[in-house]
Amino acid sequence: MEILKVASRSNPNSVSGAIVGAVEQDGAVELHAIGAGAVNQTVKAIAIARRSIERDGASALKVIPGFLELEIDGESKTAIRFVVET
Amino acid sequence: MEILKVASRSNPNSVSGAIVGAVEQDGAVELHAIGAGAVNQTVKAIAIARRSIERDGASALKVIPGFLELEIDGESKTAIRFVVET
């Protein structure tokens, strides 16, 4: 499953395009976000992707959010992991 | 369906308890969040609720995020709406 890393500076429209592409190809995609800004952009991107996928008549996207411990520059960070699937 | 309004100051553990209670009672609950901090607390609360519900052997929570236009103090604001259901 493809993993998309989303930052607070990420463009929700671009991320939503990547979500739609990955879901069409693999049926699911995983997104990682660290911090409130990144989580917010991820949720906006998923909401946009959902709208676009449902407009195309496909079945609704399901989202499963969870926690994930990541090591970044030797520091342990708690990320939010979103699994998005049809 | 019960509507929970989540703020950036909301405690994710308390919100998660409210989610679990509402889902056990009605099978679904709706959460509204305005702004990155509130969206982040909402996602954390859903992730905690999911963990607790799955530990109890119930089926996984599904989340459906979308946009919502709200009028607050005469001003139009775009909120994120999360529908959480089993």
Backbone of each chain as nested JSON, in Angstrom:
{
  "chains": [
    {"id": "A", "residues": [
      {"number": 1, "name": "MET", "atoms": {"N": [0.851, -1.19, 0.0], "CA": [0.0, 0.0, 0.0], "C": [0.89, 1.245, 0.0]}},
      {"number": 2, "name": "GLU", "atoms": {"N": [0.563, 2.187, -0.865], "CA": [1.356, 3.416, -0.951], "C": [1.189, 4.255, 0.324]}},
      {"number": 3, "name": "ILE", "atoms": {"N": [2.273, 4.919, 0.746], "CA": [2.214, 5.804, 1.912], "C": [2.458, 7.239, 1.454]}},
      {"number": 4, "name": "LEU", "atoms": {"N": [1.527, 8.125, 1.762], "CA": [1.69, 9.549, 1.447], "C": [1.979, 10.284, 2.752]}},
      {"number": 5, "name": "LYS", "atoms": {"N": [3.058, 11.057, 2.761], "CA": [3.383, 11.864, 3.943], "C": [2.839, 13.269, 3.709]}},
      {"number": 6, "name": "VAL", "atoms": {"N": [1.999, 13.737, 4.61], "CA": [1.352, 15.03, 4.434], "C": [1.929, 16.022, 5.444]}},
      {"number": 7, "name": "ALA", "atoms": {"N": [2.248, 17.222, 4.97], "CA": [2.793, 18.265, 5.845], "C": [1.776, 19.397, 5.966]}},
      {"number": 8, "name": "SER", "atoms": {"N": [2.023, 20.309, 6.909], "CA": [1.096, 21.43, 7.083], "C": [1.109, 22.339, 5.85]}},
      {"number": 9, "name": "ARG", "atoms": {"N": [2.189, 22.295, 5.066], "CA": [2.271, 23.108, 3.848], "C": [1.728, 22.38, 2.624]}},
      {"number": 10, "name": "SER", "atoms": {"N": [1.319, 21.118, 2.78], "CA": [0.805, 20.36, 1.633], "C": [-0.495, 20.974, 1.13]}},
      {"number": 11, "name": "ASN", "atoms": {"N": [-0.689, 20.911, -0.19], "CA": [-1.909, 21.428, -0.803], "C": [-2.976, 20.321, -0.804]}},
      {"number": 12, "name": "PRO", "atoms": {"N": [-4.108, 20.548, -0.108], "CA": [-5.127, 19.491, -0.023], "C": [-5.608, 19.003, -1.387]}},
      {"number": 13, "name": "ASN", "atoms": {"N": [-5.673, 19.912, -2.386], "CA": [-6.12, 19.471, -3.715], "C": [-5.119, 18.512, -4.342]}},
      {"number": 14, "name": "SER", "atoms": {"N": [-3.816, 18.794, -4.183], "CA": [-2.799, 17.895, -4.739], "C": [-2.827, 16.552, -4.018]}},
      {"number": 15, "name": "VAL", "atoms": {"N": [-2.914, 16.602, -2.69], "CA": [-2.941, 15.35, -1.921], "C": [-4.182, 14.545, -2.29]}},
      {"number": 16, "name": "SER", "atoms": {"N": [-5.303, 15.242, -2.507], "CA": [-6.526, 14.526, -2.854], "C": [-6.37, 13.814, -4.202]}},
      {"number": 17, "name": "GLY", "atoms": {"N": [-5.673, 14.436, -5.137], "CA": [-5.41, 13.776, -6.42], "C": [-4.585, 12.511, -6.227]}},
      {"number": 18, "name": "ALA", "atoms": {"N": [-3.594, 12.593, -5.337], "CA": [-2.753, 11.423, -5.063], "C": [-3.565, 10.312, -4.39]}},
      {"number": 19, "name": "ILE", "atoms": {"N": [-4.502, 10.7, -3.506], "CA": [-5.352, 9.706, -2.841], "C": [-6.219, 8.985, -3.877]}},
      {"number": 20, "name": "VAL", "atoms": {"N": [-6.863, 9.776, -4.754], "CA": [-7.746, 9.179, -5.764], "C": [-6.955, 8.218, -6.652]}},
      {"number": 21, "name": "GLY", "atoms": {"N": [-5.754, 8.642, -7.078], "CA": [-4.933, 7.787, -7.938], "C": [-4.551, 6.489, -7.248]}},
      {"number": 22, "name": "ALA", "atoms": {"N": [-4.118, 6.592, -5.99], "CA": [-3.664, 5.401, -5.264], "C": [-4.828, 4.465, -4.973]}},
      {"number": 23, "name": "VAL", "atoms": {"N": [-5.994, 5.03, -4.636], "CA": [-7.157, 4.193, -4.328], "C": [-7.647, 3.488, -5.602]}},
      {"number": 24, "name": "GLU", "atoms": {"N": [-7.604, 4.204, -6.732], "CA": [-8.023, 3.575, -7.988], "C": [-7.083, 2.424, -8.35]}},
      {"number": 25, "name": "GLN", "atoms": {"N": [-5.791, 2.595, -8.026], "CA": [-4.813, 1.579, -8.407], "C": [-4.804, 0.401, -7.426]}},
      {"number": 26, "name": "ASP", "atoms": {"N": [-4.804, 0.712, -6.119], "CA": [-4.578, -0.337, -5.109], "C": [-5.795, -0.616, -4.233]}},
      {"number": 27, "name": "GLY", "atoms": {"N": [-6.837, 0.215, -4.325], "CA": [-8.012, 0.033, -3.471], "C": [-7.862, 0.645, -2.092]}},
      {"number": 28, "name": "ALA", "atoms": {"N": [-6.625, 1.074, -1.77], "CA": [-6.391, 1.663, -0.447], "C": [-5.113, 2.488, -0.48]}},
      {"number": 29, "name": "VAL", "atoms": {"N": [-4.989, 3.405, 0.458], "CA": [-3.758, 4.2, 0.585], "C": [-3.617, 4.587, 2.052]}},
      {"number": 30, "name": "GLU", "atoms": {"N": [-2.358, 4.796, 2.473], "CA": [-2.083, 5.166, 3.861], "C": [-1.489, 6.575, 3.863]}},
      {"number": 31, "name": "LEU", "atoms": {"N": [-1.928, 7.414, 4.802], "CA": [-1.381, 8.767, 4.918], "C": [-0.825, 8.961, 6.317]}},
      {"number": 32, "name": "HIS", "atoms": {"N": [0.324, 9.633, 6.414], "CA": [0.933, 9.94, 7.709], "C": [1.0, 11.444, 7.891]}},
      {"number": 33, "name": "ALA", "atoms": {"N": [0.619, 11.92, 9.071], "CA": [0.654, 13.358, 9.358], "C": [1.158, 13.572, 10.779]}},
      {"number": 34, "name": "ILE", "atoms": {"N": [2.06, 14.529, 10.953], "CA": [2.549, 14.88, 12.291], "C": [2.172, 16.328, 12.567]}},
      {"number": 35, "name": "GLY", "atoms": {"N": [1.398, 16.554, 13.618], "CA": [1.021, 17.912, 14.003], "C": [-0.339, 18.322, 13.48]}},
      {"number": 36, "name": "ALA", "atoms": {"N": [-0.933, 19.306, 14.165], "CA": [-2.308, 19.715, 13.868], "C": [-2.467, 20.226, 12.434]}},
      {"number": 37, "name": "GLY", "atoms": {"N": [-1.506, 20.998, 11.953], "CA": [-1.611, 21.553, 10.597], "C": [-1.622, 20.449, 9.559]}},
      {"number": 38, "name": "ALA", "atoms": {"N": [-0.754, 19.463, 9.729], "CA": [-0.668, 18.353, 8.774], "C": [-1.913, 17.471, 8.847]}},
      {"number": 39, "name": "VAL", "atoms": {"N": [-2.415, 17.238, 10.056], "CA": [-3.637, 16.429, 10.215], "C": [-4.81, 17.13, 9.529]}},
      {"number": 40, "name": "ASN", "atoms": {"N": [-4.882, 18.451, 9.698], "CA": [-5.961, 19.227, 9.083], "C": [-5.898, 19.139, 7.555]}},
      {"number": 41, "name": "GLN", "atoms": {"N": [-4.704, 19.288, 6.984], "CA": [-4.583, 19.2, 5.522], "C": [-4.957, 17.803, 5.04]}},
      {"number": 42, "name": "THR", "atoms": {"N": [-4.603, 16.776, 5.819], "CA": [-4.923, 15.391, 5.44], "C": [-6.43, 15.184, 5.409]}},
      {"number": 43, "name": "VAL", "atoms": {"N": [-7.116, 15.674, 6.445], "CA": [-8.573, 15.486, 6.507], "C": [-9.246, 16.232, 5.357]}},
      {"number": 44, "name": "LYS", "atoms": {"N": [-8.761, 17.459, 5.062], "CA": [-9.346, 18.204, 3.937], "C": [-9.128, 17.445, 2.634]}},
      {"number": 45, "name": "ALA", "atoms": {"N": [-7.92, 16.893, 2.453], "CA": [-7.614, 16.146, 1.224], "C": [-8.516, 14.925, 1.093]}},
      {"number": 46, "name": "ILE", "atoms": {"N": [-8.755, 14.215, 2.201], "CA": [-9.619, 13.023, 2.149], "C": [-11.055, 13.431, 1.828]}},
      {"number": 47, "name": "ALA", "atoms": {"N": [-11.508, 14.556, 2.412], "CA": [-12.881, 15.022, 2.138], "C": [-13.04, 15.384, 0.663]}},
      {"number": 48, "name": "ILE", "atoms": {"N": [-12.027, 16.023, 0.08], "CA": [-12.082, 16.373, -1.351], "C": [-12.063, 15.096, -2.203]}},
      {"number": 49, "name": "ALA", "atoms": {"N": [-11.197, 14.159, -1.844], "CA": [-11.09, 12.897, -2.604], "C": [-12.413, 12.133, -2.549]}},
      {"number": 50, "name": "ARG", "atoms": {"N": [-13.031, 12.127, -1.378], "CA": [-14.302, 11.427, -1.216], "C": [-15.361, 12.014, -2.148]}},
      {"number": 51, "name": "ARG", "atoms": {"N": [-15.424, 13.349, -2.181], "CA": [-16.397, 14.041, -3.033], "C": [-16.175, 13.653, -4.487]}},
      {"number": 52, "name": "SER", "atoms": {"N": [-14.904, 13.643, -4.893], "CA": [-14.613, 13.379, -6.296], "C": [-14.879, 11.915, -6.638]}},
      {"number": 53, "name": "ILE", "atoms": {"N": [-14.561, 11.0, -5.744], "CA": [-14.792, 9.572, -6.012], "C": [-16.286, 9.269, -6.039]}},
      {"number": 54, "name": "GLU", "atoms": {"N": [-17.044, 9.903, -5.127], "CA": [-18.49, 9.627, -5.11], "C": [-19.196, 10.255, -6.31]}},
      {"number": 55, "name": "ARG", "atoms": {"N": [-18.655, 11.392, -6.786], "CA": [-19.222, 12.011, -7.991], "C": [-19.062, 11.069, -9.18]}},
      {"number": 56, "name": "ASP", "atoms": {"N": [-17.953, 10.294, -9.177], "CA": [-17.719, 9.34, -10.262], "C": [-18.543, 8.067, -10.089]}},
      {"number": 57, "name": "GLY", "atoms": {"N": [-19.373, 8.012, -9.059], "CA": [-20.262, 6.869, -8.895], "C": [-19.63, 5.695, -8.159]}},
      {"number": 58, "name": "ALA", "atoms": {"N": [-18.364, 5.846, -7.741], "CA": [-17.727, 4.756, -7.0], "C": [-18.272, 4.74, -5.57]}},
      {"number": 59, "name": "SER", "atoms": {"N": [-18.018, 3.656, -4.855], "CA": [-18.534, 3.552, -3.49], "C": [-17.737, 4.473, -2.573]}},
      {"number": 60, "name": "ALA", "atoms": {"N": [-18.338, 4.82, -1.443], "CA": [-17.763, 5.804, -0.523], "C": [-16.403, 5.361, 0.019]}},
      {"number": 61, "name": "LEU", "atoms": {"N": [-15.556, 6.339, 0.298], "CA": [-14.266, 6.069, 0.949], "C": [-14.498, 5.844, 2.429]}},
      {"number": 62, "name": "LYS", "atoms": {"N": [-13.803, 4.857, 2.995], "CA": [-13.805, 4.64, 4.437], "C": [-12.455, 5.086, 4.972]}},
      {"number": 63, "name": "VAL", "atoms": {"N": [-12.453, 5.711, 6.118], "CA": [-11.215, 6.179, 6.723], "C": [-11.043, 5.511, 8.077]}},
      {"number": 64, "name": "ILE", "atoms": {"N": [-9.86, 4.994, 8.355], "CA": [-9.562, 4.398, 9.659], "C": [-8.347, 5.124, 10.237]}},
      {"number": 65, "name": "PRO", "atoms": {"N": [-8.574, 5.99, 11.237], "CA": [-7.46, 6.74, 11.817], "C": [-6.859, 5.998, 13.006]}},
      {"number": 66, "name": "GLY", "atoms": {"N": [-5.548, 6.122, 13.164], "CA": [-4.868, 5.507, 14.303], "C": [-3.586, 6.263, 14.628]}},
      {"number": 67, "name": "PHE", "atoms": {"N": [-2.915, 5.818, 15.667], "CA": [-1.648, 6.451, 16.055], "C": [-0.478, 5.628, 15.529]}},
      {"number": 68, "name": "LEU", "atoms": {"N": [0.65, 6.292, 15.365], "CA": [1.845, 5.656, 14.807], "C": [3.052, 6.341, 15.426]}},
      {"number": 69, "name": "GLU", "atoms": {"N": [3.984, 5.553, 15.98], "CA": [5.222, 6.147, 16.513], "C": [6.26, 6.165, 15.399]}},
      {"number": 70, "name": "LEU", "atoms": {"N": [6.772, 7.344, 15.083], "CA": [7.797, 7.466, 14.043], "C": [9.07, 8.019, 14.662]}},
      {"number": 71, "name": "GLU", "atoms": {"N": [10.222, 7.563, 14.143], "CA": [11.515, 8.103, 14.576], "C": [11.966, 9.107, 13.51]}},
      {"number": 72, "name": "ILE", "atoms": {"N": [12.105, 10.38, 13.898], "CA": [12.511, 11.401, 12.93], "C": [13.691, 12.174, 13.5]}},
      {"number": 73, "name": "ASP", "atoms": {"N": [14.827, 12.126, 12.79], "CA": [16.059, 12.756, 13.267], "C": [16.392, 12.284, 14.688]}},
      {"number": 74, "name": "GLY", "atoms": {"N": [16.214, 10.986, 14.922], "CA": [16.568, 10.407, 16.217], "C": [15.565, 10.707, 17.327]}},
      {"number": 75, "name": "GLU", "atoms": {"N": [14.491, 11.435, 16.979], "CA": [13.495, 11.801, 17.983], "C": [12.216, 11.0, 17.728]}},
      {"number": 76, "name": "SER", "atoms": {"N": [11.576, 10.526, 18.793], "CA": [10.339, 9.77, 18.628], "C": [9.159, 10.743, 18.55]}},
      {"number": 77, "name": "LYS", "atoms": {"N": [8.344, 10.585, 17.507], "CA": [7.19, 11.475, 17.31], "C": [5.935, 10.632, 17.147]}},
      {"number": 78, "name": "THR", "atoms": {"N": [4.83, 11.116, 17.661], "CA": [3.556, 10.433, 17.455], "C": [2.869, 11.036, 16.239]}},
      {"number": 79, "name": "ALA", "atoms": {"N": [2.679, 10.209, 15.231], "CA": [1.996, 10.647, 14.017], "C": [0.575, 10.099, 14.024]}},
      {"number": 80, "name": "ILE", "atoms": {"N": [-0.256, 10.678, 13.179], "CA": [-1.573, 10.096, 12.919], "C": [-1.48, 9.351, 11.591]}},
      {"number": 81, "name": "ARG", "atoms": {"N": [-1.922, 8.093, 11.621], "CA": [-1.986, 7.3, 10.396], "C": [-3.441, 7.189, 9.968]}},
      {"number": 82, "name": "PHE", "atoms": {"N": [-3.701, 7.504, 8.706], "CA": [-5.041, 7.343, 8.129], "C": [-4.953, 6.241, 7.074]}},
      {"number": 83, "name": "VAL", "atoms": {"N": [-5.748, 5.208, 7.228], "CA": [-5.888, 4.244, 6.145], "C": [-7.19, 4.59, 5.429]}},
      {"number": 84, "name": "VAL", "atoms": {"N": [-7.073, 4.846, 4.128], "CA": [-8.242, 5.229, 3.32], "C": [-8.498, 4.111, 2.327]}},
      {"number": 85, "name": "GLU", "atoms": {"N": [-9.712, 3.586, 2.298], "CA": [-10.012, 2.487, 1.39], "C": [-11.441, 2.572, 0.876]}},
      {"number": 86, "name": "THR", "atoms": {"N": [-11.683, 1.889, -0.256], "CA": [-13.037, 1.889, -0.814], "C": [-13.797, 0.71, -0.228]}}
    ]},
    {"id": "B", "residues": [
      {"number": 1, "name": "MET", "atoms": {"N": [-29.196, 11.615, 15.027], "CA": [-27.794, 11.337, 15.349], "C": [-27.255, 12.498, 16.199]}},
      {"number": 2, "name": "GLU", "atoms": {"N": [-26.583, 12.156, 17.3], "CA": [-26.024, 13.19, 18.174], "C": [-24.893, 13.942, 17.46]}},
      {"number": 3, "name": "ILE", "atoms": {"N": [-24.806, 15.251, 17.725], "CA": [-23.721, 16.062, 17.149], "C": [-22.821, 16.538, 18.275]}},
      {"number": 4, "name": "LEU", "atoms": {"N": [-21.524, 16.234, 18.175], "CA": [-20.536, 16.715, 19.154], "C": [-19.717, 17.82, 18.498]}},
      {"number": 5, "name": "LYS", "atoms": {"N": [-19.65, 18.977, 19.168], "CA": [-18.833, 20.076, 18.655], "C": [-17.484, 20.011, 19.355]}},
      {"number": 6, "name": "VAL", "atoms": {"N": [-16.41, 19.91, 18.583], "CA": [-15.073, 19.752, 19.155], "C": [-14.287, 21.043, 18.934]}},
      {"number": 7, "name": "ALA", "atoms": {"N": [-13.616, 21.508, 19.997], "CA": [-12.792, 22.717, 19.91], "C": [-11.329, 22.338, 20.059]}},
      {"number": 8, "name": "SER", "atoms": {"N": [-10.451, 23.296, 19.774], "CA": [-9.009, 23.014, 19.891], "C": [-8.624, 22.76, 21.342]}},
      {"number": 9, "name": "ARG", "atoms": {"N": [-9.453, 23.249, 22.282], "CA": [-9.18, 23.014, 23.708], "C": [-9.847, 21.741, 24.226]}},
      {"number": 10, "name": "SER", "atoms": {"N": [-10.615, 21.051, 23.384], "CA": [-11.287, 19.83, 23.843], "C": [-10.261, 18.76, 24.191]}},
      {"number": 11, "name": "ASN", "atoms": {"N": [-10.587, 17.962, 25.214], "CA": [-9.715, 16.867, 25.622], "C": [-10.07, 15.615, 24.802]}},
      {"number": 12, "name": "PRO", "atoms": {"N": [-9.113, 15.102, 24.002], "CA": [-9.411, 13.958, 23.136], "C": [-9.943, 12.752, 23.911]}},
      {"number": 13, "name": "ASN", "atoms": {"N": [-9.474, 12.542, 25.149], "CA": [-9.966, 11.401, 25.925], "C": [-11.439, 11.576, 26.285]}},
      {"number": 14, "name": "SER", "atoms": {"N": [-11.829, 12.8, 26.663], "CA": [-13.238, 13.044, 26.987], "C": [-14.104, 12.907, 25.74]}},
      {"number": 15, "name": "VAL", "atoms": {"N": [-13.629, 13.481, 24.622], "CA": [-14.417, 13.389, 23.383], "C": [-14.541, 11.931, 22.963]}},
      {"number": 16, "name": "SER", "atoms": {"N": [-13.466, 11.159, 23.149], "CA": [-13.516, 9.752, 22.748], "C": [-14.554, 8.998, 23.584]}},
      {"number": 17, "name": "GLY", "atoms": {"N": [-14.674, 9.331, 24.862], "CA": [-15.703, 8.707, 25.691], "C": [-17.095, 9.028, 25.175]}},
      {"number": 18, "name": "ALA", "atoms": {"N": [-17.289, 10.277, 24.75], "CA": [-18.59, 10.688, 24.206], "C": [-18.878, 9.958, 22.893]}},
      {"number": 19, "name": "ILE", "atoms": {"N": [-17.829, 9.749, 22.083], "CA": [-18.016, 9.026, 20.816], "C": [-18.447, 7.586, 21.099]}},
      {"number": 20, "name": "VAL", "atoms": {"N": [-17.732, 6.928, 22.012], "CA": [-18.048, 5.528, 22.319], "C": [-19.48, 5.409, 22.837]}},
      {"number": 21, "name": "GLY", "atoms": {"N": [-19.869, 6.323, 23.73], "CA": [-21.228, 6.286, 24.274], "C": [-22.269, 6.468, 23.198]}},
      {"number": 22, "name": "ALA", "atoms": {"N": [-22.065, 7.456, 22.321], "CA": [-23.05, 7.748, 21.274], "C": [-23.132, 6.612, 20.27]}},
      {"number": 23, "name": "VAL", "atoms": {"N": [-21.979, 6.026, 19.921], "CA": [-21.975, 4.937, 18.939], "C": [-22.652, 3.7, 19.526]}},
      {"number": 24, "name": "GLU", "atoms": {"N": [-22.412, 3.454, 20.813], "CA": [-23.066, 2.299, 21.45], "C": [-24.581, 2.49, 21.487]}},
      {"number": 25, "name": "GLN", "atoms": {"N": [-25.007, 3.75, 21.65], "CA": [-26.446, 4.007, 21.757], "C": [-27.133, 4.068, 20.396]}},
      {"number": 26, "name": "ASP", "atoms": {"N": [-26.513, 4.8, 19.457], "CA": [-27.195, 5.088, 18.183], "C": [-26.542, 4.415, 16.974]}},
      {"number": 27, "name": "GLY", "atoms": {"N": [-25.357, 3.817, 17.138], "CA": [-24.668, 3.214, 15.999], "C": [-23.861, 4.199, 15.189]}},
      {"number": 28, "name": "ALA", "atoms": {"N": [-24.036, 5.504, 15.473], "CA": [-23.313, 6.521, 14.718], "C": [-23.314, 7.829, 15.491]}},
      {"number": 29, "name": "VAL", "atoms": {"N": [-22.358, 8.696, 15.189], "CA": [-22.317, 10.023, 15.806], "C": [-21.659, 10.976, 14.806]}},
      {"number": 30, "name": "GLU", "atoms": {"N": [-22.027, 12.262, 14.924], "CA": [-21.482, 13.266, 14.011], "C": [-20.652, 14.244, 14.833]}},
      {"number": 31, "name": "LEU", "atoms": {"N": [-19.468, 14.614, 14.334], "CA": [-18.609, 15.583, 15.031], "C": [-18.344, 16.765, 14.104]}},
      {"number": 32, "name": "HIS", "atoms": {"N": [-18.365, 17.983, 14.662], "CA": [-18.065, 19.19, 13.896], "C": [-16.828, 19.855, 14.479]}},
      {"number": 33, "name": "ALA", "atoms": {"N": [-15.901, 20.271, 13.611], "CA": [-14.68, 20.939, 14.054], "C": [-14.361, 22.086, 13.103]}},
      {"number": 34, "name": "ILE", "atoms": {"N": [-14.002, 23.225, 13.672], "CA": [-13.592, 24.374, 12.866], "C": [-12.149, 24.714, 13.202]}},
      {"number": 35, "name": "GLY", "atoms": {"N": [-11.277, 24.669, 12.222], "CA": [-9.869, 25.019, 12.424], "C": [-8.992, 23.806, 12.683]}},
      {"number": 36, "name": "ALA", "atoms": {"N": [-7.689, 23.985, 12.393], "CA": [-6.729, 22.87, 12.438], "C": [-6.651, 22.242, 13.828]}},
      {"number": 37, "name": "GLY", "atoms": {"N": [-6.658, 23.066, 14.89], "CA": [-6.527, 22.524, 16.238], "C": [-7.715, 21.646, 16.597]}},
      {"number": 38, "name": "ALA", "atoms": {"N": [-8.912, 22.094, 16.223], "CA": [-10.122, 21.326, 16.523], "C": [-10.179, 20.04, 15.7]}},
      {"number": 39, "name": "VAL", "atoms": {"N": [-9.765, 20.124, 14.433], "CA": [-9.752, 18.929, 13.576], "C": [-8.772, 17.904, 14.154]}},
      {"number": 40, "name": "ASN", "atoms": {"N": [-7.627, 18.376, 14.608], "CA": [-6.615, 17.488, 15.184], "C": [-7.146, 16.78, 16.438]}},
      {"number": 41, "name": "GLN", "atoms": {"N": [-7.803, 17.53, 17.317], "CA": [-8.356, 16.904, 18.529], "C": [-9.442, 15.889, 18.165]}},
      {"number": 42, "name": "THR", "atoms": {"N": [-10.226, 16.195, 17.138], "CA": [-11.278, 15.273, 16.711], "C": [-10.685, 13.96, 16.211]}},
      {"number": 43, "name": "VAL", "atoms": {"N": [-9.649, 14.063, 15.377], "CA": [-9.035, 12.844, 14.823], "C": [-8.408, 12.014, 15.941]}},
      {"number": 44, "name": "LYS", "atoms": {"N": [-7.757, 12.689, 16.897], "CA": [-7.166, 11.953, 18.017], "C": [-8.267, 11.245, 18.817]}},
      {"number": 45, "name": "ALA", "atoms": {"N": [-9.377, 11.95, 19.054], "CA": [-10.483, 11.364, 19.811], "C": [-11.051, 10.14, 19.088]}},
      {"number": 46, "name": "ILE", "atoms": {"N": [-11.182, 10.218, 17.768], "CA": [-11.72, 9.085, 17.003], "C": [-10.743, 7.907, 17.06]}},
      {"number": 47, "name": "ALA", "atoms": {"N": [-9.434, 8.206, 16.974], "CA": [-8.433, 7.131, 17.027], "C": [-8.472, 6.428, 18.383]}},
      {"number": 48, "name": "ILE", "atoms": {"N": [-8.645, 7.202, 19.46], "CA": [-8.733, 6.601, 20.801], "C": [-10.016, 5.77, 20.915]}},
      {"number": 49, "name": "ALA", "atoms": {"N": [-11.126, 6.309, 20.416], "CA": [-12.414, 5.6, 20.474], "C": [-12.335, 4.289, 19.693]}},
      {"number": 50, "name": "ARG", "atoms": {"N": [-11.691, 4.343, 18.545], "CA": [-11.557, 3.146, 17.716], "C": [-10.805, 2.05, 18.475]}},
      {"number": 51, "name": "ARG", "atoms": {"N": [-9.703, 2.45, 19.111], "CA": [-8.896, 1.506, 19.865], "C": [-9.729, 0.866, 20.967]}},
      {"number": 52, "name": "SER", "atoms": {"N": [-10.506, 1.702, 21.654], "CA": [-11.266, 1.175, 22.79], "C": [-12.404, 0.286, 22.315]}},
      {"number": 53, "name": "ILE", "atoms": {"N": [-13.062, 0.645, 21.22], "CA": [-14.168, -0.162, 20.701], "C": [-13.659, -1.493, 20.159]}},
      {"number": 54, "name": "GLU", "atoms": {"N": [-12.503, -1.471, 19.484], "CA": [-11.976, -2.723, 18.93], "C": [-11.451, -3.639, 20.033]}},
      {"number": 55, "name": "ARG", "atoms": {"N": [-10.946, -3.035, 21.118], "CA": [-10.488, -3.836, 22.254], "C": [-11.672, -4.587, 22.858]}},
      {"number": 56, "name": "ASP", "atoms": {"N": [-12.853, -3.966, 22.791], "CA": [-14.055, -4.615, 23.319], "C": [-14.625, -5.645, 22.353]}},
      {"number": 57, "name": "GLY", "atoms": {"N": [-13.958, -5.855, 21.228], "CA": [-14.383, -6.892, 20.29], "C": [-15.444, -6.444, 19.299]}},
      {"number": 58, "name": "ALA", "atoms": {"N": [-15.831, -5.171, 19.379], "CA": [-16.824, -4.677, 18.422], "C": [-16.148, -4.442, 17.069]}},
      {"number": 59, "name": "SER", "atoms": {"N": [-16.956, -4.291, 16.02], "CA": [-16.381, -4.097, 14.69], "C": [-15.79, -2.691, 14.576]}},
      {"number": 60, "name": "ALA", "atoms": {"N": [-14.868, -2.525, 13.633], "CA": [-14.119, -1.282, 13.5], "C": [-15.034, -0.088, 13.233]}},
      {"number": 61, "name": "LEU", "atoms": {"N": [-14.601, 1.08, 13.686], "CA": [-15.306, 2.328, 13.387], "C": [-14.946, 2.774, 11.976]}},
      {"number": 62, "name": "LYS", "atoms": {"N": [-15.939, 3.24, 11.257], "CA": [-15.708, 3.854, 9.952], "C": [-15.892, 5.355, 10.101]}},
      {"number": 63, "name": "VAL", "atoms": {"N": [-15.06, 6.122, 9.43], "CA": [-15.155, 7.574, 9.502], "C": [-15.391, 8.119, 8.101]}},
      {"number": 64, "name": "ILE", "atoms": {"N": [-16.355, 9.03, 7.982], "CA": [-16.613, 9.677, 6.693], "C": [-16.485, 11.177, 6.888]}},
      {"number": 65, "name": "PRO", "atoms": {"N": [-15.374, 11.775, 6.404], "CA": [-15.183, 13.21, 6.588], "C": [-15.758, 14.0, 5.413]}},
      {"number": 66, "name": "GLY", "atoms": {"N": [-16.261, 15.196, 5.716], "CA": [-16.774, 16.057, 4.659], "C": [-16.745, 17.506, 5.101]}},
      {"number": 67, "name": "PHE", "atoms": {"N": [-17.15, 18.405, 4.212], "CA": [-17.192, 19.825, 4.551], "C": [-18.606, 20.229, 4.932]}},
      {"number": 68, "name": "LEU", "atoms": {"N": [-18.691, 21.319, 5.697], "CA": [-19.976, 21.797, 6.194], "C": [-19.865, 23.306, 6.351]}},
      {"number": 69, "name": "GLU", "atoms": {"N": [-20.835, 24.043, 5.791], "CA": [-20.842, 25.498, 5.981], "C": [-21.679, 25.828, 7.204]}},
      {"number": 70, "name": "LEU", "atoms": {"N": [-21.089, 26.497, 8.177], "CA": [-21.82, 26.883, 9.386], "C": [-21.851, 28.398, 9.497]}},
      {"number": 71, "name": "GLU", "atoms": {"N": [-22.951, 28.926, 10.045], "CA": [-23.068, 30.359, 10.308], "C": [-22.79, 30.568, 11.786]}},
      {"number": 72, "name": "ILE", "atoms": {"N": [-21.739, 31.307, 12.129], "CA": [-21.397, 31.531, 13.538], "C": [-21.217, 33.03, 13.763]}},
      {"number": 73, "name": "ASP", "atoms": {"N": [-22.039, 33.591, 14.653], "CA": [-22.039, 35.034, 14.904], "C": [-22.187, 35.809, 13.594]}},
      {"number": 74, "name": "GLY", "atoms": {"N": [-23.071, 35.346, 12.711], "CA": [-23.338, 36.041, 11.452], "C": [-22.26, 35.863, 10.399]}},
      {"number": 75, "name": "GLU", "atoms": {"N": [-21.219, 35.064, 10.734], "CA": [-20.128, 34.868, 9.782], "C": [-20.184, 33.435, 9.261]}},
      {"number": 76, "name": "SER", "atoms": {"N": [-19.944, 33.245, 7.957], "CA": [-19.962, 31.902, 7.398], "C": [-18.591, 31.25, 7.585]}},
      {"number": 77, "name": "LYS", "atoms": {"N": [-18.573, 30.05, 8.139], "CA": [-17.318, 29.336, 8.399], "C": [-17.402, 27.947, 7.776]}},
      {"number": 78, "name": "THR", "atoms": {"N": [-16.301, 27.462, 7.262], "CA": [-16.257, 26.102, 6.753], "C": [-15.762, 25.176, 7.854]}},
      {"number": 79, "name": "ALA", "atoms": {"N": [-16.612, 24.254, 8.247], "CA": [-16.244, 23.272, 9.27], "C": [-15.959, 21.938, 8.603]}},
      {"number": 80, "name": "ILE", "atoms": {"N": [-15.294, 21.072, 9.35], "CA": [-15.176, 19.68, 8.909], "C": [-16.198, 18.874, 9.701]}},
      {"number": 81, "name": "ARG", "atoms": {"N": [-16.982, 18.087, 8.968], "CA": [-17.954, 17.187, 9.586], "C": [-17.419, 15.766, 9.485]}},
      {"number": 82, "name": "PHE", "atoms": {"N": [-17.376, 15.059, 10.607], "CA": [-16.981, 13.645, 10.63], "C": [-18.21, 12.828, 11.019]}},
      {"number": 83, "name": "VAL", "atoms": {"N": [-18.597, 11.904, 10.178], "CA": [-19.62, 10.938, 10.587], "C": [-18.877, 9.668, 10.988]}},
      {"number": 84, "name": "VAL", "atoms": {"N": [-19.087, 9.228, 12.219], "CA": [-18.407, 8.046, 12.741], "C": [-19.462, 6.982, 12.97]}},
      {"number": 85, "name": "GLU", "atoms": {"N": [-19.27, 5.798, 12.388], "CA": [-20.273, 4.742, 12.541], "C": [-19.614, 3.375, 12.619]}},
      {"number": 86, "name": "THR", "atoms": {"N": [-20.346, 2.426, 13.16], "CA": [-19.806, 1.055, 13.238], "C": [-20.178, 0.296, 11.979]}}
    ]}
  ]
}
